[in-house]
Amino acid sequence: MKTTTKSDIKITKTNHSKIQDTDFDNLAFGQVFSDHMLVCDYKDGKWHAPEIVPYGPITLDPAAKIFHYGQSIFEGMKAYKDASGGVFLFRPMENIRRLNISAKRLAIPEVPEDYFFEGLKTLLKVEKDWIPTAEGSSLYIRPYVFATGAGFHASPANAYKFIIACAPSGAYFSGKVNVLIEEKYSRSANGGVGFAKAGGNYAGQFYPTQLAKDKGYQQVIWTDDTSHEYIEEAGAMNIFARINDTLITAPISDRILDGVTRKSILDIAKAEGIKTEVRKISVNELIEASKDGSLKELFGAGTAAVISPISGFGFRDEDFELPILEHTYAEKLKKLIIDIQTNKAEDPFGWRVEVM
C-alpha cells in the first residue's frame, strides 16, 4: 500500500469560518467545534485517501450497522500551542496504536498509521488558529471510526468511516469530585471490550452514573465484575490511590483501559522518586486506609481532565472524606505532565511531538 503524505491529502476549506464567533475565554469542554474535519472511508476492501473537509453533518443509510450493532471506536487527544506559537501533540503514536487495538477487537479494519498521523498533522495545520492558548485550555481531538455499511444481518459491516474532529476546550472538570463506589453494575467483564475505547462502554456507564448523581455524587468508582471487591476505574478515567507515600493503581486487563495519561503518570512519578505500585486495590483496603488516616489522596487520570482530584467517596450509605493537604501528588504530577505537554519544561521521555 502506498504511504500517504501531506501532499496526498485533499483540502476543501469552508467558506464561512465560525472562529470570529467563538469566545475563547469561556470555552466549555467539547461543545464548540472547529471549521474542518478529516474524513476517510473504508469500502471495497480498503481504506481510501483521507480528505480535509468543512465540519458539518454526515448522511447515513438508516440500515447502517453503527445503529444496529454498535461498531464504533474512538480516541481522545489534545493539541497544545506554546508561547511562541509552536503546536505540539502528546504521545500520539500511543493513541494510534490503541485505536487499532480497539478496531481489531470490534472487527473493524485497522486504520493505516500514516493516514491517521499525516492526516492529523494536516488537519492541525489547517486549524492552527483554533488551538487556544489560555491556561488550562487545549484543542481536544476526537478520532473515531464507525460502521457505515448497511444491513440488518448481525455481522461486521463492509464499509466504515474514519473521522477526526476538533473542539477548542477548557477544563473537563472544575474542582474536586465526590464519587460512589459501585457494586451492582459493572463497566466491563473478563473477555469483553473494557480495554477498548468502544462507544458502548461509555453508553453503559450513563445509567449507573445518573443513579449516583441522584444521590449527590458526581461520578462512580467501578469495581470488578465478579466479586465487586476491587476498585478499577473512576468514571471514564483510570484511578490512583495514595496510601501514605505510595501511589497505587490497578493493573490493566480485559476490563481496564490502558490509559496514556495513566502510564505517563507512573513514569513521571518514578522519575520524581515517588514509590509506585501496580496492583489490585480492594474496597476494604481503601476504607481501612481512610479510617486509619493513611489514605492521603484519590484521583482520576485521563486525557480530558489529565488529573481530577477526588474529595471523598461513598460506599453502602457511608461517606469517607479525603484529607485536605497543602502539597499533593495530584497537583505535582498534573503540573509536571502539563508542562511537558505545553512545552514549558524539558521532555526527558521524548513524548512531546512538534507538529509545526
Summary of the structure (lengths in Angstrom):
residues: 356
radius of gyration: 20.9
end to end distance: 27.0
largest distance: 62.7
contacts: 1135
relative contact order: 0.14
helix: 26%
strand: 30%
